[in-house]
Amino acid sequence: MVKDNVTYRTILIQIEAHGLMLAQNTVRYAWRKDGLPVRRWFDRSWLRVAVREAREEVQVLLEALSSLRPVI
């Protein structure tokens, strides 16, 4: 859908570390107007959702790893 040089897109935000997918956020119907800088059309709350999810996933991984005991 294009109107006045505005396009609507689906944006996939992924946070990955060392090949492990920590978080993913899909934004449907994000509008983008030609010529505008990213900071004008990219809503930072979309990124905050993915970052919060990644932090939760890292916490789960840390708790799982803390249960491992080294064999001496």
C-alpha positions in Angstrom: 0.0 0.0 0.0 1.6 3.3 -1.1 0.1 6.7 -0.4 2.1 10.0 -0.5 5.4 8.0 -0.6 4.4 6.2 2.6 4.9 2.4 2.6 3.7 -0.1 5.2 6.0 -2.9 6.0 6.4 -5.8 8.4 9.6 -5.4 10.5 11.3 -8.3 12.2 13.6 -7.4 15.1 15.9 -10.1 16.3 18.5 -10.2 19.0 21.1 -12.9 18.6 24.3 -13.7 20.4 26.8 -16.4 19.4 24.3 -18.0 17.0 21.6 -18.2 19.7 18.3 -16.4 19.1 17.5 -14.6 22.3 14.5 -12.6 21.2 12.3 -11.7 18.3 9.6 -9.0 17.8 7.5 -8.7 14.7 5.9 -5.3 13.9 3.2 -5.4 11.4 2.1 -2.4 9.4 5.0 -0.2 10.4 4.9 2.9 8.2 7.9 4.4 6.5 8.0 7.6 4.6 10.6 8.1 1.9 13.3 10.6 2.9 12.6 10.4 6.7 15.5 9.3 8.9 15.0 6.0 10.8 14.6 7.8 14.1 11.4 9.5 12.8 9.5 6.3 11.8 11.2 3.6 14.0 9.4 3.4 17.4 11.9 2.5 20.1 9.2 0.6 22.0 9.5 -2.1 19.3 13.2 -2.5 20.3 12.4 -2.4 24.0 10.1 -5.3 23.7 12.8 -7.4 22.1 15.5 -6.3 24.6 13.2 -7.2 27.5 12.6 -10.6 26.1 16.3 -11.1 25.5 17.1 -10.2 29.1 14.5 -12.7 30.3 16.0 -15.4 28.1 19.5 -14.6 29.4 18.3 -14.9 33.0 16.7 -18.3 32.3 20.0 -19.5 30.7 22.1 -18.2 33.6 19.8 -20.0 36.1 20.1 -23.2 34.1 23.9 -22.9 34.0 24.2 -22.1 37.7 22.7 -25.5 38.5 25.7 -27.2 36.9 28.4 -28.2 39.3 32.0 -28.9 38.2 33.2 -32.4 38.7 36.4 -32.4 40.8 
